[in-house]
Amino acid sequence: MVRFIYGENRYLASQTLKKIESEFAARDPSNINVDKVEGADLTVSKFVQVVSAMPFLADSRLVVIKNLMLENGNSDIKSTIAEKLPLIDSKALELVFVETGEPDKRSKLYKYLLKEAKCTHCEE
């Protein structure tokens, strides 16, 4: 499952993410299958590596990517990630994109997430 949490209300966004993390921790209390990645440092190869890793002694993994659209200036990375998202095995992965602000609504990744992901808009 792919989720998209975005908007100016940082508190609501953090609470929504905490709820997702606590629900996942109830199924996998070891936290071995949780990865948090800062979007500013993300490359395509790192993205592929993180999302293609198999869960260890669990049914799924949780990957949280924070502020990819707001902090990473490379538009090619965002476009490539948008193209790779439909190819991801969503049964073994819970992928959460968190943007603490309003991302560029014209970007390919934003449009894909808005259409295909479970979205939570955290307005002020």
N, C-alpha and C positions, 0 to 999 in steps of 0.2 A: 504494500500500500504506500502511496505517495501522499504526503500531507504538505500543505503550504500555509504557514502562519505569517501574516504580514500586517503592517500598519504602524501608526504613530504611538499607540498605547503600549508602551514597553511592559508595564505591569501585567496587563491582560495577556500579552504574548508570552511572557515568562511563566505565568500561571498555567496557560494552555500547554506549554512545553513540559512543565513539571507534571501535569496530569498524565500526559502521554508517557513520560519517563517512569512514573510510578506504576502505571498499568503494565508497562513492559517489565519493570522490576518484580512485579508480583508473579510473572511467568518465569523470569530468569533472574533470581536474586544475586547471582554471582557478579553481575555487571561485566562479564568477560565479552559479551556480545554487543557492547555499546561503543560506538565511535562518535566523537564530536570533532568536527572539522571547521576551522575558520575559513570563510569564503575568500578572504583576502589572499590567503596562501595557497588556495586550491589550484591545481593544474589538472589537465585532462587525464594524465596518467595516474595521478593520485586518486582522482574520482573513480576511475575504472578499478583501481586496486581496492578501494574501500568498498564499493558496491558489489564487487564480484567475490569477495571473501565469503566463505561458507560459515554458517553458524557452528559454534563449538558446543557440543552436547546440549543443543537447544533446537527449537523449530525455526527460529528466525533471529535476525540481527536488527538492531536499531542504529541508524546512522542519522546524525543531526548535522546539517550544514547551515552555518550561521552567516548571514549577510553576504552571500555570494554576489547578488545583483547590486548591492549598495557599495561594497568595498573593493570588489575586483574590477579593475578598469579594462580588462581584456575581454572584448565582446566576442571574440572567436571562441574562447573557453565556454562562455555561456551558451552560444549557439550550438557548439559541439555537444555539450551536456544535454541540451534540449533534444538533439537528434538521438542521443543514446538512451534517454529515459524510456522510450517504448520497448527497448530490448531487454530491460532489467527483469529478472525473475522476482516478481512482487510477492510470491509465496514465502520466500526465505528472507525477505528484507522489508523493514519498515523505514522508509526514507522520509525525513522531515526537513523541509527548507524553512528557515526562519529569517525573516527580514524585519528588522526593527526600524521601520520607516516605510515610505512609499517608494517602491521600485519603479523603474521606467516601464510604463505600460506598453510601450512599443516593442520591447524586446521579445525575441522568440521564446525564451525560457519562461518569461512571465505569462505570455499567452498560452503556452502549453500547460503550465501549472494551473492556471485559472480554469482551463477547459477539462483537464484530466485528473487533477488532484483533489483531495478533500481539503477545501479552503476554509480558513478562519481569518476574517478581516478584523483586526483589532483597532477600531477607530477611537479617537480621543473622546 
